[in-house]
Amino acid sequence: MSKKDSALVEDKPEAPVESKDGGKVRETPDKPEGVLYVGIDLGTSRTSVAASNGVRETVASYVGYPKDVVSRKALKVDKLFGDEALEKRLMLDLYRPLERGVIKFSDTDNPDSPEAKANSRAAADLVRKAVALAKPRPDELVYAVIGCPAEGSIKNKKAILDAAREVVDSAMICSEPFAVAYGLDLFFDTLVIDIGAGTTDLCRMHGTMPAPEDQITLNTAGDHIDSVMMENLKKACPGAQFTVHKIREIKEKFAYVGNQRDPINVEFPVEGKPTNFEVSEVVKESCRSIVPPLVDALGKLISTFDPDFQSKLKNNVLLGGGGSQITGLGEALESEMHAILGEGKVTTVEEPIYAGANGALKTAHDMPKEYWEQLR
Amino acid sequence: MANPLTSSLARLFRDRAKPTSLRRLHKEGFRTVPVLDIAQLEELVGHAIEKVILESTDDPEEGMRLARTAQVEFLKMLGNPGAIDRTSQDLRREQDALELNLQKLRDSLESARTDLEHQVEERDRAAVDLFRSGLDESVTEIWGHALQTYGDESPAVPAALDHVRGSIRDSVMALFQRIISKVQPTRSEAHAGGRVELLERRVNKLTGSLDHARQLLKRLRERKDGEIDGIASIYDEVQGLSGREENYEQRKKLLADVFQLNLDIRKDIAAESKGAPTTPNASAV
């Protein structure tokens, strides 16, 4: 940080008053405009938004544009989002603009390629949709914090910021696991696991901003489970036809690890005839495929931490993100941690879909006015 | 009668529903919850509206208009901006299409009226010409005969007959034109007249539909501020850490770091565009 930049951070105007614990605090600055804070969790699978007007919304991260004039006439809209886009995908050029947590093609050397431009446009529309879902009033300033993968590249962060700056007054990005931890006031000796569709982010919180060495991003996340399940189903259900959308549907409905549960009966067409298959073992094994790499990554973060605090870290693992909804995953991680690391305690966040957006909203709310204005 | 509500109800209910976890419900002490399928809700509301509409009017067209008005009011009550915007767009498109069709119909009507007028004028002109030539011929013949009979009686007779001849001819022509104006139209004129009448009825009907579309749009625009302009934030001013939170110093430091890293990203973006090296820290945000 340069001297000038340090001054920007530390010399902000403050009017110290006594806090309840005797510390010097800053008074809330006055400003005439209404301010809508928006926290966005821009995920590969779902985009969730939480705002300071009480709105909380989530939409599947799909954007579709009518393929031709006929589709446009039939759909009567220029773009569709989420499940609606997925349902009408045959009439649409469908984009899932984020892959492994980053905007597709934003990291390539050719950001002007048609694919890169199309995905950037879709990502911008998705951010615009997320902000619209927050129902901002036109006369209010919109300040947004967007959670993105911990190890996203600068190019990708630029692409996200570019998308956001078109629709909000000021935008910042922060790492997704940091947002989850900040939202839950877990700043000290906590290991956050955020399992998304594209990536699983692990982040070590120890009272300061996590450095790169405090964060690990894995590709073993929701999409990885889909791929494994696809392969396993091909073996277990010979002749059956299914798409990745169907697999996601099964995963979202039945995902579990751990002890045997009720049979999972699904129907796939075989040579055009609907045929019933029992797939509980396939679902379990596919979901379980993320556990060993996760515990391996946890081990890396723990073993490189101060030895005096390693035990505390192991017993303070916070599980969030859409993947944390896999039934029994917390227990499975604990069990694997006991086997590999000797101990472990995993707590699952209460609202996996909104934990990131809530944390981003809290970050936005707490961010001082001067910072927002400098990033306009 | 198809109820236009049913197509969008399910989506509206889904949009308005707030998801909550079973875990949270359980924590709040819920052991059982009544569940009503969204399709049932859709069916109930759809049937209720349809029943009321059918009972209130025998005119299906009027019933459809009432159903559409009910749909707009229902959308407003649900306060779903997406659905309201879609409906507004649909109505605006419908209004545009109606205006276009109405213009075309008005042009056709104008053209049909002009054709009919031309036909009638042509018919009148032809009849008058025919009558005039017949009259001239008859009058010439009668006057020729009169001159032969009475012309020798006095030298003033031919001039007097010529004077009377002009007046009689003019009076007969005027009488003929009055009569012709009351003559029944020909078959082609009746056909053209029927077309004009049909077009006039269509114009009236389209004008009614256009007025209704305009009224619906006006109704949508007359939403309360909160519905049209989004939901107000609970904050009128920028917040920031108040200092009353626990771990204030840590929070302050963390937020300063987030800000600084964002600032670094902006600088890197600027530097990148100039080809300068980037800041390694920026990737940590």
HADDOCK unambig.tbl for C-alpha pairs under 7 A between the chains (distance, minus, plus):
assign (segid A and resid 9 and name CA) (segid B and resid 256 and name CA) 6.07 0.50 0.50
assign (segid A and resid 19 and name CA) (segid B and resid 243 and name CA) 6.17 0.50 0.50
assign (segid A and resid 19 and name CA) (segid B and resid 244 and name CA) 5.70 0.50 0.50
assign (segid A and resid 20 and name CA) (segid B and resid 244 and name CA) 6.53 0.50 0.50
assign (segid A and resid 25 and name CA) (segid B and resid 242 and name CA) 6.80 0.50 0.50
assign (segid A and resid 25 and name CA) (segid B and resid 243 and name CA) 4.52 0.50 0.50
assign (segid A and resid 26 and name CA) (segid B and resid 242 and name CA) 5.96 0.50 0.50
assign (segid A and resid 26 and name CA) (segid B and resid 243 and name CA) 5.94 0.50 0.50
assign (segid A and resid 27 and name CA) (segid B and resid 242 and name CA) 5.87 0.50 0.50
assign (segid A and resid 28 and name CA) (segid B and resid 239 and name CA) 5.87 0.50 0.50
assign (segid A and resid 28 and name CA) (segid B and resid 240 and name CA) 6.47 0.50 0.50
assign (segid A and resid 28 and name CA) (segid B and resid 242 and name CA) 5.67 0.50 0.50
assign (segid A and resid 29 and name CA) (segid B and resid 238 and name CA) 6.75 0.50 0.50
assign (segid A and resid 29 and name CA) (segid B and resid 239 and name CA) 6.94 0.50 0.50
assign (segid A and resid 30 and name CA) (segid B and resid 237 and name CA) 6.25 0.50 0.50
assign (segid A and resid 31 and name CA) (segid B and resid 237 and name CA) 4.88 0.50 0.50
assign (segid A and resid 31 and name CA) (segid B and resid 238 and name CA) 6.24 0.50 0.50
assign (segid A and resid 32 and name CA) (segid B and resid 236 and name CA) 6.82 0.50 0.50
assign (segid A and resid 32 and name CA) (segid B and resid 237 and name CA) 6.05 0.50 0.50
assign (segid A and resid 33 and name CA) (segid B and resid 236 and name CA) 5.95 0.50 0.50
assign (segid A and resid 33 and name CA) (segid B and resid 237 and name CA) 5.85 0.50 0.50
assign (segid A and resid 34 and name CA) (segid B and resid 233 and name CA) 6.92 0.50 0.50
assign (segid A and resid 34 and name CA) (segid B and resid 235 and name CA) 6.04 0.50 0.50
assign (segid A and resid 34 and name CA) (segid B and resid 236 and name CA) 3.92 0.50 0.50
assign (segid A and resid 34 and name CA) (segid B and resid 237 and name CA) 5.41 0.50 0.50
assign (segid A and resid 35 and name CA) (segid B and resid 233 and name CA) 6.41 0.50 0.50
assign (segid A and resid 35 and name CA) (segid B and resid 235 and name CA) 5.72 0.50 0.50
assign (segid A and resid 35 and name CA) (segid B and resid 236 and name CA) 5.75 0.50 0.50
assign (segid A and resid 35 and name CA) (segid B and resid 237 and name CA) 5.62 0.50 0.50
assign (segid A and resid 35 and name CA) (segid B and resid 238 and name CA) 6.03 0.50 0.50
assign (segid A and resid 36 and name CA) (segid B and resid 233 and name CA) 5.16 0.50 0.50
assign (segid A and resid 36 and name CA) (segid B and resid 235 and name CA) 6.96 0.50 0.50
assign (segid A and resid 52 and name CA) (segid B and resid 233 and name CA) 5.31 0.50 0.50
assign (segid A and resid 52 and name CA) (segid B and resid 234 and name CA) 6.08 0.50 0.50
assign (segid A and resid 53 and name CA) (segid B and resid 231 and name CA) 6.24 0.50 0.50
assign (segid A and resid 53 and name CA) (segid B and resid 232 and name CA) 5.76 0.50 0.50
assign (segid A and resid 53 and name CA) (segid B and resid 233 and name CA) 3.97 0.50 0.50
assign (segid A and resid 53 and name CA) (segid B and resid 234 and name CA) 5.49 0.50 0.50
assign (segid A and resid 135 and name CA) (segid B and resid 230 and name CA) 4.61 0.50 0.50
assign (segid A and resid 135 and name CA) (segid B and resid 231 and name CA) 5.66 0.50 0.50
assign (segid A and resid 136 and name CA) (segid B and resid 230 and name CA) 5.24 0.50 0.50
assign (segid A and resid 136 and name CA) (segid B and resid 231 and name CA) 6.08 0.50 0.50
assign (segid A and resid 136 and name CA) (segid B and resid 232 and name CA) 6.93 0.50 0.50
assign (segid A and resid 137 and name CA) (segid B and resid 229 and name CA) 5.05 0.50 0.50
assign (segid A and resid 137 and name CA) (segid B and resid 230 and name CA) 4.65 0.50 0.50
assign (segid A and resid 137 and name CA) (segid B and resid 231 and name CA) 6.05 0.50 0.50
assign (segid A and resid 137 and name CA) (segid B and resid 232 and name CA) 6.03 0.50 0.50
assign (segid A and resid 138 and name CA) (segid B and resid 229 and name CA) 6.44 0.50 0.50
assign (segid A and resid 150 and name CA) (segid B and resid 284 and name CA) 6.90 0.50 0.50
assign (segid A and resid 151 and name CA) (segid B and resid 283 and name CA) 6.78 0.50 0.50
assign (segid A and resid 152 and name CA) (segid B and resid 283 and name CA) 6.97 0.50 0.50
assign (segid A and resid 153 and name CA) (segid B and resid 283 and name CA) 6.24 0.50 0.50
assign (segid A and resid 154 and name CA) (segid B and resid 265 and name CA) 6.92 0.50 0.50
assign (segid A and resid 154 and name CA) (segid B and resid 283 and name CA) 6.05 0.50 0.50
assign (segid A and resid 158 and name CA) (segid B and resid 269 and name CA) 6.89 0.50 0.50
assign (segid A and resid 172 and name CA) (segid B and resid 262 and name CA) 6.29 0.50 0.50
assign (segid A and resid 173 and name CA) (segid B and resid 262 and name CA) 6.87 0.50 0.50
assign (segid A and resid 174 and name CA) (segid B and resid 258 and name CA) 6.65 0.50 0.50
assign (segid A and resid 174 and name CA) (segid B and resid 285 and name CA) 5.11 0.50 0.50
assign (segid A and resid 175 and name CA) (segid B and resid 285 and name CA) 5.56 0.50 0.50
assign (segid A and resid 207 and name CA) (segid B and resid 250 and name CA) 6.50 0.50 0.50
assign (segid A and resid 208 and name CA) (segid B and resid 254 and name CA) 6.06 0.50 0.50
assign (segid A and resid 209 and name CA) (segid B and resid 254 and name CA) 5.45 0.50 0.50
assign (segid A and resid 209 and name CA) (segid B and resid 257 and name CA) 6.38 0.50 0.50
assign (segid A and resid 211 and name CA) (segid B and resid 284 and name CA) 5.75 0.50 0.50
assign (segid A and resid 212 and name CA) (segid B and resid 284 and name CA) 5.23 0.50 0.50
assign (segid A and resid 365 and name CA) (segid B and resid 239 and name CA) 6.04 0.50 0.50
assign (segid A and resid 365 and name CA) (segid B and resid 240 and name CA) 5.83 0.50 0.50
assign (segid A and resid 366 and name CA) (segid B and resid 239 and name CA) 6.55 0.50 0.50
assign (segid A and resid 366 and name CA) (segid B and resid 240 and name CA) 4.10 0.50 0.50
assign (segid A and resid 366 and name CA) (segid B and resid 241 and name CA) 4.64 0.50 0.50
assign (segid A and resid 367 and name CA) (segid B and resid 240 and name CA) 4.79 0.50 0.50
assign (segid A and resid 367 and name CA) (segid B and resid 241 and name CA) 6.66 0.50 0.50
assign (segid A and resid 367 and name CA) (segid B and resid 255 and name CA) 6.14 0.50 0.50
assign (segid A and resid 368 and name CA) (segid B and resid 239 and name CA) 6.87 0.50 0.50
assign (segid A and resid 368 and name CA) (segid B and resid 240 and name CA) 4.12 0.50 0.50
assign (segid A and resid 368 and name CA) (segid B and resid 241 and name CA) 6.54 0.50 0.50
assign (segid A and resid 369 and name CA) (segid B and resid 238 and name CA) 6.04 0.50 0.50
assign (segid A and resid 369 and name CA) (segid B and resid 240 and name CA) 6.32 0.50 0.50
assign (segid A and resid 371 and name CA) (segid B and resid 259 and name CA) 6.42 0.50 0.50
